[in-house]
Amino acid sequence: MKALSPVDQLFLWLEKRQQPMHVGGLQLFSFPEDAGPKYVSELARQMRDYCHPVAPFNQRLTRRLGQYYWTEDKQFDIDHHFRHEALPKPGRIRELLSLISAEHSNLLDRERPMWEAHLIEGIRGRQFALYYKIHHSVMDG
């Protein structure tokens, strides 16, 4: 068990439904020129096969005597953290941003490692996106 720093604990104490303490990123990619129509599905399969992360991505919170600690998540489930999704048609940036807005508004589950990654296909112009979010207490510590 590793204790969180006072600053990282502050991120947890200050977090509210209306004030999440996670950060996110959105990256937009074009298909490689020689990529087939199942390129993103194959990429998702390869990413899902990597299901043994190392710290801090396999660490979950525990609390003892009012103090937060990081411990290894012995029941790590890649399907909770990695999601392969498709945009509804017509697959414009508007639909992408709507999806990201909805996902970003959800708090991260403190019973699991506090990060998510979303591989998103169905974007016009043979594009796909990667959206991820991670809690400040994981990233800044």
Secondary structure by P-SEA (a helix, b strand, c coil): cccccaaaaaaaaacccccccccbbbbbbccccccccaaaaaaaaaaaacccccccccbbbbbcccbbbbbbcccccccccbbbbbbcccccaaaaaaaaaaaaacccccccccbbbbbcccccccccbbbbbbbcccccc
